[in-house]
Amino acid sequence: MPIPHRGPEARAARPYTERMPIDYATLDLRDALDLAILVEEEARERYEEFTHIVGGRYPGDASDLFREMAGFEAKHEAELQARRRKLFGDTPRRLTLDMLFEVEAPDRNQPRVFMSPREAAEVALRSEEKAHDFFAELLPHVKDPDVHALFNELRVEEIRHQQFLKERIAKLPPGPDVEDDEADEPPALD
């Protein structure tokens, strides 16, 4: 039975299967693909927001990393949409973005001006871990074997994304670009 849609604070404290008004046990492959597409869409939109919040200060900065993550999410979203179209044509979605709550999208409170690329990659890593946990948590609740296979495939893909980000983080210098007490100060005017 679906759980009623509640505020983000109430949902964040409960497992994913209780946070969203979706009956995971009865998902068919079309709805599962729609869910996966929406997860990617939500994450892509959030990363795009973050590129503007952290601002572009230099090549390879946090804004560039968030832009790259938005591109990865857009690519995966397009792949899933093509798969859905091939199987189900243009049948309308039964699931909507408001049924989700930050499955893979990073927390809105994470970005800050002067964030370093390493800090941005750590935010992205936490999001990939969150997405993995979401799909892993759903697997025992799913009855349809095609849906189970899809969610397991997505769970494994999130592990690959985590590995990519861990390797990236290992190559980045530690710490922030700017100390926290300086981060909120506006730049000096000449």
Steps between C-alpha positions, in 0.01 A plus 500: 500500500637845410600733781346850481723780375636691800749780560873446438587486869258214567615311191871542561485314833330190353620235253446574130223241480302707749592848371338498160139437398594209276408137552831340405366146526264560208729698269506378144797557269349813344453663839843384613660660195303817567620498859861459387460781244353728766787422737747605231294809412484611863878457542579675170286801592661525844853486359406769249378718789828439683709617204342844542526506879872424519580713196774444248826639631759298309524198269443179694330672795195374691267649241670295229470185707128558560455576128673172418275312744193662342628376164539144632147508641363641171673226302364226723155661493506500117611135490215400730250705298611329178461162666152594621394628156622180335294286740196719566487769235357832612260366764454762772681481832308400810777620731600862546799685636308613808479133605878501557712661765870540430562139401826585324480878502745656742360680802413862419708619796827351372640757257663822606688777331874426481443126533804303382482234229579238766209618714274490194616147415430393860145638468458305176640184661246521783227534239618191312512309829147618574378379158665162554331465838165591345514227238648246743222574749231453235622163372337288775166678445483449123301205367538540122819326378560762225472781755731313737756462220476870410540617860794265552660632180453857627639406843816360336533808281496719811795298633692580179415869541625490859828343389544768233447774760730337756776487239433863414506606866833322553656724231365827641675707765347476848308778666298796382611761249417764758466461876143496632532832684600668173254323273201723563687828472443685174808557285691823565434780254790699359 
